């Protein structure tokens, strides 16, 4: 019997035994959302912070957005701080620096597409990490089905989103997106391996044998 079947059996038993439903759990008070004050800085060296946290390997994405009103070109930036957040409703999140020049353009568009990069797209990632350049020059892409944000050719997966909420997180913003559409698709239908960032450089996954 699977998990769903076991759960259903448990519910039937409790009902037949006349067990009362548990009292609803009260939600905890929502914490205050604010920036970290200058007098609250932790005594941690930034270089050491980067070195230690660099041991946590992450995937690499490019977050894109269509041109907002009055703009001629789409927006995009390389982002490794991306994560799934919720299944019901379907939510994802990414973090962006408060001083980012690309984020205001994404915010104005109100929508974005997360492109999960293939291990062969390291140069593409570097191009989107540069500030002030024409990041889409020579980059093959097509509109995502709902937002119209650029869906990059060759990406392992794409997640098309509407901005759901934005929270402060120190020197970064935490952007929550509600997923409207998503899919997979590598180069020529090939499902490859993800681009991984570890200890300040790109790395590759090694499959267990």
N, C-alpha and C positions, 0 to 999 in steps of 0.2 A: 504494500500500500504506500503510495507516495505521500508527500507532505500535505497536499491538498486533501487527499482522502482521509488522512489521520485527523486533520483539523475538523473536517465535516463530521466524522464519527464522534469526536469529542463534543461538538456542539449538540448533536442528537442526544448523547448521553446526558449532558447537563440539563437539557430541556426535559427529558423523561424523568430525571431525578428531582425536578422541581427547583433546581438551583436558581437563585436570583441573579440577575445580571450585576456585574461589578459596578460600583459607583464610578462615574466619570472622573478622569484625572484632570485636575485643574492645571491649566498652563502656568508656567512660571512667568513672573513679570518680565516684560521685554527690556533688555538692557539698554541703557542710554548709548546712542551712537554719536561718537565724537572723535575728534583728532587727539593724538597724544600731545600733552602739553610739554613745553620746553623743560619744565621742572620734573618731568616724569621719565626722562630718558634713562634707560637701563644702562648700567656700567659694563657694556659689552662692546668690544672693539669691532668696528664694522668689517674690517678685513678678516678677523677671526670668525665673525658671523657668516660671511660669505664662504670661507674655507670649510667650515663644519657643515653648513647646509648644502654645500655643493656635493656632498656625498649622497644626497638624495637624488636619484636619477629621475628625470621627468621626460615625458614626450614633448614634442615641439609642434606648435600650431602657428598658423597665420590667421589672424582675425581680420575680416574685411567688412566693408560697408559700402552701399551704393552712394552715388553723389547726393548730397542733401540739396535742398532748394538753393539755387544760386551758385552751385558748384559744378565744375565741368568734369571732374575726375573722381573715381572711387577712392576710398581710404583703406589703409591696411597696415598692420604691424605684426612683427614676429612676437609670439607669446608662448612662454613655457609654463606659466602659472594658470593652467586651465584644468577644470575638473567637472565631472558630473556631480550634481547636487541632489536632485530629487527625482523619483520615479513617478510619483503621483502628487501634484502635476509634474510633467517632465521639465526639469530645470537644469541648467548648467551654469557655471560661473567662471569668470576669469578675472585676474587682477591686472591693473594698469597703473603706471606711475602718475601721480597727481600733476606732474609737469609735462606729461606727454602732449605733444602737439597734434597727434592723430586722434586721441580720445575725444576731444570736443567735436570733431567731424562725425565720429561714430555716434556720439550722443545726439547730435542734430538729426542724423538719419533715423535714429530710433530703432534700428534693426542692425543685425550683423550675421555673418556666417563664419563659423569656425572651421578651418581647413586643417585636418590632421596630416602632417607631412610624412612622406615616404622617406626611407633612409637615403635615397638617392637625390633628395631635394635640399641638401645642405647649402648649396650656393643660392638657391631660391630663398632660403631662410635668411642668409646673410644680407641679401638684397633688401628684404623687408625690415631688417634691423637698422638700416641706415636712415637717418633723419634728413628730410629736405630733398631727397632724390625722387625721380619719377619711378616709383616702385613697380608699376605695372608695365613698364616698357618691355616689350618682347615676351611678356608672360601670358601664356594661353589660359583663358578662363571663359566661363559662361555664367549667365545669371542664375543664382539660386532660385528655386521655384516660387518661394513666397516673398522673400525680402528683395530679391533682385541683386543682392550683394554678390560680388565675384566668387564663384566656385572654381578653385584653381585646378587645372588639368593635372592629373597624376597624383592628387592627394589620396591618401588611404581612405579617408572618411570626411564627411562634411555634415555640419549641424547648422541649420537655418533657424534663426531666433529673432524674437522681439525683445527689446530691453524690458525687463520685469521690475527690477529694483537696482539701486546703486547705494552702497554703504561705504562709509569711511573706514580705512584701515591703516592708520599711521601715515606714511608717505605714499600710500597707494589707495586706490579705490577698488572696491569689490563689486563687480558688475554681474548681476544675475540675469540670465536670459531664459525666456520661456521658449521651448523648442516647438517650432511649427512644422518642420520637416527635417529629414535626415536620411543619410544613405552612405554606401561605401562604393569604392571604385578606384582601383589602381591604374597603372599604365596598361593600356590594351587589355583591360579586364584582369590583369595580374594582381593578386592580393599579396603585396610585399610585406616588408617589416617596417616598423615605425622609426622615424628619426628620433634618437635619444640624446639627451644632454646630460653629461655627468662630469663633475669636477672641471667645469669651465670649457669643455670641448664636446664635440659630437662623438657618439659611440654607437656601436651596433649590438643588437641582441645576439646572444649565442644560444642556439637551440640545444636543448638537452637531448642526448643520444641514449 
